[in-house]
């Protein structure tokens, strides 16, 4: 155990201003996580004419890049905190550069052809992913540094998820509406990319203000983090965090599988709207059904967590989501508006799946600090963000592979086509039974998480 004194941090109730500023960052998180996952694969297949398999590989390649750079950014953020007293520099850089790259991702016209269009989208989305990671990795590290309180972390992350849920609604429903506002699909996608990119960047910039407040309570001793480190050292720090913290391994495995499950549903939502519900615009209603209940349910999950513990509440939310997702399998034989009801139940569970693991991560970090000393929060969140990215990336990949295997027919903007029955069945299964199976796997991983309130506050 480290003999260095732990930095003094506030355990008192967090101020409303701190919670508000931090929560606004989820405007960026929600926009980046939702809109590309919802429409990017569809933009490639049904606007640029890119084959479904190639479209999935493009989205996956950008996410793999996230996995490569997130641990590096996390370790570098720890060094920046030790050197300057704040993680804010990386966060501001990401906030200022993301709007441009996000707009460029959706600025490619069909006239360039599928190959050139695919390459340009890939490059722009790689740059967007880099900008987002510069913000997101230190952002996720802040709750562990803002307070030591088990319940205050739940409260902070609960409010963050309320904003996140509202952002998912805003971007998930508003993005397609902006797309329709253009004179044609090309202009519509560009308008959507510009407006969404600016909104995401503003949310990220506002949230960066909380970095200084966290640093005033949690700056590690200069000796706790090395002044310089090689690329190899950055990755070694991440592997060391995984190796020494069993609670972190269990929580990360759970969250990765759930990110894959929700990422699969997210990537398939537009296809369900177009080919199962028979309306491209129905994706807006799907998102309303998912996000509306989540807005109301988040305070309930916070209350349940206070009563029975975060890990038990997390398990209940996971079971509820599994049942709701599995029920949508019936749409293979009987598609119809009833799907919105199942999605709404999943939305209630989704609020817990977002807030509870994010409130558990700071507990894992503080538990590790108690044993090994402070100064590693960015390393943990770099690995965490990389794991989350893997889940969402593979979600899009699973959908694209399913579409390719079942004979999905890609097209260009303005053209009409029909889909074989096998492709429509594949769309339903990627939106229902696959997420349900992945959720069952996550429950097995969650059983290995053994931290309780007494371990954190003892």
C-alpha positions in Angstrom: 0.0 0.0 0.0 1.3 3.5 -0.8 2.5 5.4 2.2 1.9 8.8 0.5 -1.0 10.8 1.9 -4.0 10.8 -0.3 -5.0 14.2 -1.6 -7.7 15.8 0.4 -11.0 15.8 -1.4 -14.5 17.0 -0.6 -17.0 14.5 0.7 -19.7 17.2 1.2 -22.7 17.6 -1.0 -21.7 18.9 -4.5 -22.9 22.3 -5.5 -25.7 22.7 -8.0 -23.3 24.7 -10.2 -20.7 21.9 -10.3 -23.4 19.3 -11.1 -24.9 21.5 -13.9 -21.6 22.3 -15.5 -20.4 18.7 -15.4 -23.8 17.4 -16.7 -23.8 19.7 -19.7 -20.8 17.7 -21.0 -23.3 14.9 -21.7 -24.7 17.1 -24.5 -21.5 16.3 -26.3 -21.3 12.7 -25.2 -24.9 12.0 -26.2 -24.6 13.7 -29.5 -21.4 11.9 -30.5 -22.6 8.5 -29.3 -26.0 8.8 -30.8 -26.0 10.5 -34.2 -23.1 8.6 -35.9 -24.4 5.3 -34.5 -27.9 6.1 -35.7 -27.3 7.4 -39.2 -23.6 7.0 -40.3 -23.9 3.4 -41.6 -27.2 4.4 -43.2 -25.6 7.5 -44.7 -23.0 5.3 -46.3 -25.3 2.5 -47.6 -28.3 4.5 -48.6 -26.9 7.9 -49.6 -23.4 7.2 -50.9 -24.1 3.7 -52.3 -21.4 2.0 -50.2 -21.8 -1.8 -49.7 -23.2 -2.7 -46.2 -20.0 -4.7 -45.3 -17.7 -1.9 -46.3 -19.8 0.7 -44.4 -19.6 -1.4 -41.3 -15.8 -1.7 -41.7 -15.5 2.1 -42.0 -17.3 2.7 -38.8 -15.4 -0.1 -37.1 -12.0 1.3 -38.3 -12.7 4.7 -36.7 -13.7 3.0 -33.5 -10.6 0.9 -33.4 -8.6 4.1 -33.7 -10.4 5.2 -30.5 -9.2 2.0 -28.8 -5.6 2.7 -29.8 -5.5 6.3 -28.6 -7.8 6.3 -25.5 -5.3 4.7 -23.1 -2.6 7.1 -24.4 -4.8 10.1 -23.8 -5.7 8.8 -20.3 -2.1 8.4 -19.2 -1.2 11.8 -20.8 -4.1 13.4 -18.9 -2.8 12.1 -15.6 0.6 13.7 -16.4 -1.1 16.9 -17.4 -3.0 17.0 -14.1 0.3 16.4 -12.1 2.1 19.0 -14.2 -0.4 21.8 -14.6 -3.0 21.1 -11.9 -5.9 20.5 -14.4 -7.1 18.1 -17.1 -8.8 21.1 -18.9 -6.3 21.5 -21.8 -7.2 18.3 -23.5 -10.9 18.8 -23.0 -10.9 22.3 -24.5 -8.8 21.1 -27.5 -11.4 18.4 -28.2 -14.3 20.8 -27.9 -12.8 23.3 -30.3 -11.8 20.9 -33.1 -14.7 18.4 -33.1 -17.4 20.6 -34.8 -15.3 21.0 -38.0 -14.5 17.3 -38.3 -18.0 16.2 -37.4 -19.5 18.4 -40.2 -17.0 17.1 -42.7 -18.0 13.5 -42.0 -21.5 14.3 -43.4 -20.3 16.7 -46.1 -19.4 14.0 -48.8 -21.8 14.1 -51.8 -22.9 11.0 -53.7 -21.5 12.4 -56.9 -18.0 11.5 -55.7 -18.8 7.8 -56.0 -18.8 5.1 -53.4 -15.0 4.5 -53.1 -14.0 8.2 -52.8 -16.9 8.9 -50.6 -16.1 6.0 -48.3 -12.4 7.1 -48.0 -13.4 10.7 -47.2 -15.9 9.7 -44.6 -13.4 7.5 -43.0 -10.7 10.2 -42.7 -13.2 12.8 -41.4 -14.6 10.4 -38.8 -11.1 9.4 -37.6 -10.4 13.1 -36.9 -13.8 13.4 -35.2 -13.0 10.4 -33.0 -9.7 11.8 -32.0 -11.2 15.2 -31.0 -13.9 13.5 -29.0 -11.4 11.2 -27.1 -9.4 14.3 -26.1 -12.4 15.5 -24.2 -14.1 12.3 -23.1 -11.3 10.4 -21.4 -10.5 13.2 -18.9 -14.2 14.0 -18.6 -15.0 10.5 -17.3 -12.1 10.8 -14.8 -13.5 13.9 -13.1 -16.3 12.3 -10.8 -13.6 10.3 -8.9 -11.9 13.6 -8.2 -14.9 15.8 -7.5 -16.1 13.9 -4.4 -15.3 10.9 -2.2 -18.9 10.2 -1.4 -20.5 7.0 -2.6 -24.0 8.6 -2.8 -22.8 11.9 -4.2 -21.2 10.1 -7.1 -24.6 8.4 -7.8 -26.3 11.8 -7.6 -23.7 13.5 -9.9 -23.9 10.7 -12.5 -27.7 10.5 -12.2 -28.0 14.2 -13.3 -25.4 13.6 -16.0 -27.5 10.8 -17.4 -30.6 12.9 -17.3 -28.8 15.4 -19.6 -27.4 12.5 -21.6 -30.8 11.1 -22.1 -32.2 14.4 -23.2 -29.2 14.7 -25.6 -30.0 11.3 -27.0 -33.5 12.5 -27.6 -32.4 15.8 -29.1 -29.9 14.3 -31.5 -31.7 11.0 -32.1 -35.0 12.7 -33.0 -33.7 16.1 -34.1 -30.9 14.9 -36.3 -33.2 13.1 -38.8 -35.5 16.1 -38.7 -32.6 18.4 -39.6 -31.7 16.0 -42.4 -35.2 16.4 -43.8 -34.9 20.2 -43.6 -32.5 20.4 -46.5 -33.6 20.9 -50.1 -32.3 17.4 -50.8 -30.6 14.6 -48.8 -27.1 15.9 -49.6 -27.9 19.4 -48.2 -29.8 17.8 -45.3 -27.0 15.7 -44.1 -24.6 18.6 -44.3 -27.0 20.8 -42.3 -27.3 18.1 -39.8 -23.5 17.7 -39.5 -22.9 21.4 -39.0 -25.7 22.0 -36.4 -25.0 18.8 -34.4 -21.2 19.4 -34.4 -21.6 22.9 -33.0 -24.0 21.7 -30.3 -21.7 18.9 -29.3 -18.7 21.2 -29.2 -20.5 23.8 -27.0 -21.5 21.2 -24.5 -17.9 19.8 -24.3 -16.5 23.3 -23.8 -18.9 24.2 -21.0 -18.1 20.9 -19.1 -14.4 21.6 -19.3 -14.8 24.3 -16.6 -15.3 21.5 -14.0 -11.8 20.2 -14.6 -10.3 23.0 -12.5 -12.7 22.4 -9.7 -11.8 18.7 -9.6 -8.1 19.5 -9.8 -8.3 21.9 -6.8 -9.4 18.8 -4.7 -7.4 16.0 -6.3 -4.1 17.1 -7.7 -1.7 14.2 -7.2 1.8 14.7 -5.8 4.4 15.5 -8.4 6.1 12.2 -7.7 2.9 10.1 -8.2 3.0 10.5 -12.0 6.1 10.4 -14.1 7.0 13.7 -15.9 7.6 11.9 -19.2 6.6 8.5 -20.5 6.9 6.6 -23.8 4.0 5.2 -25.8 4.9 1.8 -24.4 4.6 3.2 -20.8 1.1 4.6 -21.6 -0.2 1.2 -22.6 1.7 -0.5 -19.8 -0.2 1.7 -17.3 -3.5 0.6 -18.7 -2.6 -3.1 -18.6 -1.4 -2.6 -15.0 -4.7 -1.1 -14.0 -6.6 -4.0 -15.5 -4.2 -6.6 -13.9 -4.3 -5.2 -10.4 -8.0 -4.2 -10.0 -10.4 -7.2 -10.1 -13.4 -4.9 -9.6 -12.3 -2.8 -12.6 -12.0 -5.9 -14.8 -15.5 -7.1 -13.8 -17.2 -3.7 -14.3 -15.4 -3.1 -17.6 -16.4 -6.5 -19.0 -20.0 -5.9 -18.0 -20.0 -2.4 -19.5 -18.3 -3.6 -22.7 -20.9 -6.3 -23.4 -23.7 -3.8 -22.7 -22.2 -1.2 -25.0 -22.1 -3.9 -27.7 -25.8 -4.7 -27.0 -27.0 -1.1 -27.0 -24.7 -0.2 -29.9 -26.3 -3.1 -32.0 -29.7 -1.7 -31.3 -28.6 1.8 -32.1 -27.1 0.9 -35.4 -30.2 -1.1 -36.3 -32.8 1.5 -35.4 -32.9 3.3 -38.7 -33.2 0.0 -40.6 -36.0 -1.1 -38.3 -37.8 2.1 -38.9 -37.4 2.0 -42.7 -38.0 -1.7 -43.4 -39.9 -3.1 -40.4 -42.1 -0.1 -39.5 -42.1 0.9 -43.2 -41.3 4.6 -42.6 -37.8 6.2 -42.6 -39.2 8.9 -40.3 -40.3 6.3 -37.7 -36.8 6.4 -36.3 -37.9 9.6 -34.5 -40.7 7.7 -32.8 -38.4 4.8 -31.9 -36.1 7.3 -30.1 -39.0 9.0 -28.4 -40.1 5.6 -27.1 -36.6 4.8 -25.8 -35.6 8.1 -24.4 -38.8 9.5 -23.0 -39.2 6.9 -20.3 -35.5 7.1 -19.5 -35.8 10.8 -18.6 -38.4 9.9 -16.0 -36.7 6.7 -14.8 -33.2 8.0 -13.9 -34.2 9.5 -10.5 -35.9 6.2 -9.7 -32.7 4.2 -10.4 -30.7 6.7 -8.2 -33.2 6.1 -5.4 -33.0 2.3 -5.8 -29.2 2.4 -5.8 -29.3 4.3 -2.5 -31.5 1.7 -1.0 -30.1 -1.6 -2.3 -26.7 -0.6 -3.6 -25.5 0.4 -7.1 -24.5 -3.1 -8.2 -27.9 -4.7 -7.3 -29.8 -1.9 -9.0 -27.5 -2.3 -12.1 -28.4 -6.0 -12.2 -32.2 -5.3 -12.1 -31.8 -2.8 -14.9 -29.9 -5.3 -17.0 -32.5 -8.0 -16.6 -35.3 -5.6 -17.5 -33.5 -4.5 -20.7 -32.9 -8.2 -21.6 -36.6 -9.1 -21.4 -37.6 -6.0 -23.4 -35.1 -6.6 -26.2 -35.9 -10.3 -26.5 -39.7 -9.5 -26.9 -39.0 -7.6 -30.1 -38.0 -10.9 -31.8 -41.8 -11.4 -32.4 -41.6 -8.6 -35.0 -40.1 -11.2 -37.4 -43.6 -12.7 -37.7 -45.8 -9.8 -36.5 -44.3 -6.4 -37.1 -46.3 -3.4 -35.9 -46.6 -0.4 -33.6 -46.5 -2.6 -30.6 -42.7 -2.5 -31.0 -42.7 1.0 -29.4 -44.0 -0.5 -26.2 -41.1 -2.9 -25.9 -38.7 -0.1 -26.7 -40.2 2.0 -24.0 -39.6 -0.7 -21.4 -36.0 -0.9 -22.6 -35.8 2.8 -22.2 -36.7 2.6 -18.5 -33.9 0.0 -18.1 -31.5 2.1 -20.3 -31.5 4.9 -17.8 -30.1 2.6 -15.2 -27.6 1.0 -17.6 -26.1 4.5 -18.2 -26.1 6.0 -14.8 -25.2 3.1 -12.5 -21.9 1.8 -14.1 -20.7 5.3 -14.5 -21.3 5.9 -10.8 -19.5 2.7 -10.0 -16.4 3.6 -12.0 -15.3 6.3 -9.5 -15.8 3.9 -6.7 -13.4 1.5 -8.4 -10.9 4.3 -8.9 -11.0 5.4 -5.3 -10.7 1.8 -4.1 -7.5 1.5 -6.2 -6.2 4.8 -4.9 -6.6 3.5 -1.3 -4.3 0.6 -2.2 -1.9 2.0 -4.7 -2.0 5.8 -4.4 -3.6 8.6 -6.4 -2.8 9.9 -9.9 -4.2 7.1 -12.0 -7.8 8.2 -12.7 -7.1 9.1 -16.3 -5.4 5.7 -16.9 -8.5 3.9 -15.7 -10.9 6.1 -17.8 -8.7 5.7 -20.9 -9.1 2.0 -20.7 -12.8 2.3 -19.8 -13.5 4.6 -22.8 -11.6 2.3 -25.1 -13.7 -0.6 -23.9 -16.9 1.4 -24.4 -15.8 2.3 -27.9 -15.1 -1.4 -28.7 -18.7 -2.2 -27.8 -20.3 0.5 -29.9 -17.9 -0.2 -32.8 -18.7 -3.9 -32.9 -22.4 -3.1 -32.6 -22.3 -1.4 -36.0 -20.1 -4.2 -37.3 -22.6 -6.9 -36.1 -25.4 -5.1 -37.9 -23.5 -4.6 -41.1 -22.4 -8.3 -41.1 -26.0 -9.4 -40.5 -27.2 -7.2 -43.4 -24.5 -8.5 -45.7 -25.2 -12.1 -44.7 -28.9 -11.8 -45.3 -28.7 -10.1 -48.7 -29.4 -6.5 -47.8 -29.5 -4.3 -51.0 -27.7 -1.0 -50.7 -28.8 2.0 -52.8 -28.0 5.7 -53.5 -30.0 8.8 -52.5 -33.3 9.1 -54.4 -33.4 5.5 -55.7 -36.0 3.0 -54.6 -35.5 -0.7 -53.9 -37.0 -3.6 -52.0 -35.4 -5.9 -49.5 -35.6 -9.8 -49.3 -37.4 -11.3 -46.4 -34.2 -12.7 -45.1 -32.7 -9.2 -44.8 -35.7 -7.9 -42.9 -35.6 -10.8 -40.5 -31.9 -10.1 -40.0 -32.7 -6.5 -39.2 -35.2 -7.6 -36.5 -32.8 -10.1 -34.9 -30.0 -7.6 -34.7 -32.4 -5.3 -32.9 -33.7 -7.9 -30.5 -32.3 -11.3 -29.8 -28.6 -10.4 -30.3 -28.8 -7.5 -27.7 -30.6 -9.8 -25.3 -28.0 -12.5 -25.5 -25.2 -10.0 -25.0 -27.0 -8.6 -21.9 -27.2 -12.1 -20.5 -23.4 -12.3 -20.9 -23.0 -9.0 -19.1 -25.0 -10.3 -16.1 -22.5 -13.2 -15.8 -19.6 -10.6 -15.7 -21.5 -8.4 -13.2 -21.6 -11.3 -10.7 -17.8 -11.0 -10.3 -18.1 -7.3 -9.2 -17.7 -7.4 -5.4 -17.3 -3.8 -4.2 -20.0 -2.6 -1.8 -20.7 0.6 0.0 -18.7 -0.4 3.0 -15.6 -1.0 0.8 -15.8 2.5 -0.6 -16.7 4.4 2.6 -14.9 2.3 5.1 
